[in-house]
């Protein structure tokens, strides 16, 4: 928890940069690497100024070779460093998928606990900024499905810094997905210096008793706006930002659901195989007796992520979120 201290009014991407700076200053084993992370400061400027501050031995510009970036990080982490590789967009993590699945996720079990792998793989993810093909997908379910990885998605600047610091300090590998739609969408007071937010803990963003709504990343902000609109019609939503998708905070999910008896899940990934299905199963396996209505899923569509002409239609907006929540509330 953050103690009383000076704060800065930061955007989410500035908070990421501040988190990296703070952890590099605290621990000389923290290494940043990736394409253009050094002199250029990163494609979204998340590493701006770090090369000048910490030098080329700790902020390493690499070739455009995702498998090499991730594989090199696996080796660094196995030898005791804490690498933080950046992939410029999450849609380009696929060339490094073998390194993620075959090595990054399995080092602890493969070596029967002799080696841990303290590395944090960062990538901007999600849609909404009119980027070209392969730049806007939301594939968090890929990584949640792989045992051995933690998967984190912040939705506010404060959380971005605290969760990133906790990820870098974690002894095991973390996939840290940064919703670029809200990189610069708003600012928040962020404490200077060190603080962490425990991985695996959800955050209740809004109290309500009519329906529990679970979400994360860029959709958390849209869901809160939809919840405020619904409140004008007397529908009070309990909005829970999951923040860590693996491990899921099942206790927070069940507590909110038992309070409301109805639920909706909002995410921008495609519906089939998305996390909404997993959350629905948790509710039905552990709290069926409390269920008053089917869980509604407000998601992207089961199609390749569209080019920008259809992007606004693909992503859940406030109107779609409101309609989905009303469906859960108005079920007989």
N, C-alpha and C positions, 0 to 999 in steps of 0.2 A: 504494500500500500504506500502511496505517496504521502510524505509528511508535508507540513506547511513549508513552502519555499517559493522562490520566484518562479513565475510562469512565463511562457511565450505564447502568442496567439498564432498557431501554426495550421497550415493545411495538412492533409493526411500524408502527402509525399514529403513535406518538410519534416513531419514527425518521424517518418521512416529514416530520413537522413540524420535527424538528431539522435535516433536510437542507435544507428550504426556508429556515429561519432562517439557517443557515450560509451558504448561497449568496446570500441577500439582503444579509447583512452584508458579504460579500466583494465583491459586484458590485452597484452601485446601478442597473444596467440590468435587473436581475431584477425582474419585475413579476408579482404574483399577481392573478388576476381570476376571477370566477365568481359564481354565485348564492350568497349567504350566506357567502362566504369571509371577509368583513370582521368586522363587529361580532359576528356570530353564531359565527364560528370554524369554519364548515364543517359539513356535515351529520354527518360523523364526527369533527369537531374536529381535522382535519388541519392547519388553519390557525389554530388557537386562539392568540391573543396576538400574531399578526403585525401586525394592524391597529393595535394599541396601540403596538407597537414601531416600525413603519415608516410608519404614517400612511396616509391615504386615497388619496394619490397613487400609492402602490406596492402597496396591497392594496385592490382595487377591487371593491365590490359591484355586480353587474350585474343587469339584469332576467332573468327566466326565458326565455332566448332562446339556445338552444345554437348555432345558426348564427351569431348575432351575436357570441357569446363567442369562438368559434373564428375567425370572419372578422376580428374586431378584432385578435385575437392575430397573425394572418397579417400584417396591416398593420404592427403594432408590430415584429414580427421583421424584416420587410423593411426597416424604417427603423433597425435596429441595436439594438433592445432585446431582452431575453430573457424574453418572457412565458411564464408557467406557468399556463395556463387550467385550471380544474377543472370537470369535468362531474360532477354529483352522483352519477350511476350510469352505468355504461358503456352500459346499455340506452337511454340518452337521447342518445347520440352520433349516432344516426341522423338527427335533424333537421339536424345539422351535417355530414352525410356529404359533401355536395357541396363544402363548404369544405375538408374533409380531403383528398378525392380530387382535386378539380380545382385546388386552390390550394396547400394545405399541402405536399402530396407533390411538386409539380411545379415549384416556384419555381426551383430550381437549374437544371433542364434547360430550362425555358421561357426563362430569361434567359441561357442558355449560360454559366452559372457566374458571371454578374455579381452575382447576389444569392443568398445562402444564407438559410436560414430557421431561426435558432436558437430554436425554441420546443418546449416539453415539455407535451404534452396529457395531464393526469392524470385518471384516473377509477377509483373503486372498481369492481371487477368480480367476476364469479363468484357462486356460490350458497352456500347453507348457513346463512343467517341468518333464514329464514322471511320474506323480503321479498315484497311483492306482484308482480304481473306486470310484466315489463320491467325488473326490478331485479336479476335474478340470472343473466343469460345470460353465456355465455363465447364471445365472437365474435372471439377474437384472429386467427383465420384471415382475416377480412375485411381486416385491416390488414397482415398479413404478405403478402398477395397483391398489395398496392399498392407497386410500386417507388418508392423515394424516402422511405419511412418506415422508421425503426427501431422495433422493438416490444420492450418490456422488461416482464418480470413477475418481481418479487422474491418470495422465499419466506421470508426471515428479516429481522429488524430491521437487522442489520449490513449485509446486502446492500441493503435498501431505501434506507438513507441513501447508501451509496457509489454505487449505480447511479443514484439520483436526481441526485446531484451531477454525475456524469459525463454524464447526459442533459442537464442544464441547460447544461453547458459545451460540449456538442456543437454544431458549426456547422450541423447539419441537424436536421429535425424528428423528434421522438421521441414515440411513443404509450406512455405509462407506465401500465400496468394494475396496480392494487393489489388483491390478493385479500382481500376484506373478511371472509371466513370466518376468517382468521387475523390480522385487525387487532389483536385483543386476546387471542389464544389463548395466547400465551406471551411471555416476556421474554428478552432477550439483552443482553450487554454490548456497548455501542456507543461507540466513541471520541468524545470531544468534539472540536469543531473540524473542520477540513477533511480529507477523504480521498475518493478516488474508486475505483470498481471498473470496469475497462475493459469497455465494451460489446462484446458478441460473444464473450465467454469463458464457457464452461460451468464448473460446479464439481462435482467428484466428492464427493458427500456420504458415500458409504460404499464401501469397497473390497470386491470380491468377484470370483470367477472362474467362477461357474456360469452367470450370466445378467446381461446389461446391461439396466438399466431406466432409461428416459429419462422425465423428468417436469418440472414447473415449478409455481410458484404454490402454492396451497393443497394440491394433490395431492402435493407433495414431502414434506410432513410425514406424510401418510397412507402414502405409499409407504415411507418409512423405517420406520414402525411395522410395516408388513407384512413388510418385509425382516428385521426383528429376529425376528418370529414364525417366519418361514421358516428362519432360521438355527438355530432349535431342532431343526429336522428335517434339518439338514445342508445346506441350500440357501443358498449364499452369493451375495447379489446385489451387483452393482456399481451403485450408484444415482447417476445423473448428473442434476443440476439444470441445465437448459439456460439459465435466467435471461434470456437474450436470444433471442427467437424470430425476429427478423430484424435482422441477419444471424444465421443458425444457425451454431453452432460445429461445422462438419462434421468437423473434425479430431478433436475430443473424442468425437463420436459414433462415428466409425470406429475410433478407438483402443480405446474400451471394447468395441465389438462384436467386433473381432478378438481381443481378450483372452478373450472368453467364447464366441463362436460362436452365441449365442442371445440374443434380445432381446425386451423388451416395452416398450410406450409407455403411459403413464398420463396422461390428461387429462380434464377435466370437460366439454369441448365435445362436441357430437354427433360420432358416428363419421364419417359421410360428409363428405368434404371437410375433415376435421380435420387437424391437424399430424401426427398419427400416420402418416397415409398418406404424407406427404412424407418423414418420417424413414425409413419402411420403404423407400421408393424409393431414397434415398441409400445405404442399406445394400446393397440389391440391385444398384445400379449400380456401386458402388465396392468392395464386399467380398463378392461372391457366393461366391467360392471358400472363404470362411471360414464360410459359413452352414450350420448343422446342423439348424435347425428354422425353421418359419414364424415371422415376428414377430407376436406377439399384441398386440392393441389393447384396452386397458381404458379405456372412455370413457363419456360420457353417451350418451343414446339419440337417435335421429333423430326427435324430437318437439319441439314447443314446450316451453320450460322449464316444468315443472309448478308448480302452486300448492303450498303448503307441506305438504299432506297426503301428497304423493308425493315430496317433495324428497329424503328420505333414501334412497329407492329409486333415484332418478335418478342421484345423485352416486356415483361409485366410492367404496366404503368399503374398509376393510382386508380384509374377507372376499373381496370381488370382486377386489381387487388380488392377493391371495394366490392365488386360483384361476387368474387369468390368467397369473401368473408360473409357477405349477406346470405349466400347459399348455405353455408354452415349454420348460420344463426336462424334462418327461416325454415330449416328442415322441420317437418312436423314432429 
